[in-house]
Amino acid sequence: DIAEENIDNGFSGNPVEQAQDLGEQLAQRTVQNGQLAEERDEYKARAEAAEAQLIVLKAKLYDYMTA
C-alpha cells in the first residue's frame, strides 16, 4: 500500500533525477523571479513618471484658476 501511495504521490524514482529536476525548477524560478523584478521596476518607474506629470498638471491647473 505504501509503495502505491508513493507512486501516486510522485515519490518513486531515482533520487538523483529528482534532485536534478528540482535544480532545473529552481533555475527556472530564479529566471522568472528576475523577470518579474524587472517588470515591477518598469511599472514602478512608469507610475513615478505619471505621478510627476500629474503634479505638473495640477500646478498648471492651479495657475489657470488663480490667474
LINGICOR-V454044 format. One line per field, one symbol per residue. burial: + if it has 9 or more other ideal C-beta (glycine too) atoms within 8 Angstrom, else -. A space follows every 10 residues. Layout:
BEGIN
burial: ???
END
This chain:
BEGIN
burial: -----++--- -------+-- ---------- ---------- ---------- ---------- -------
END
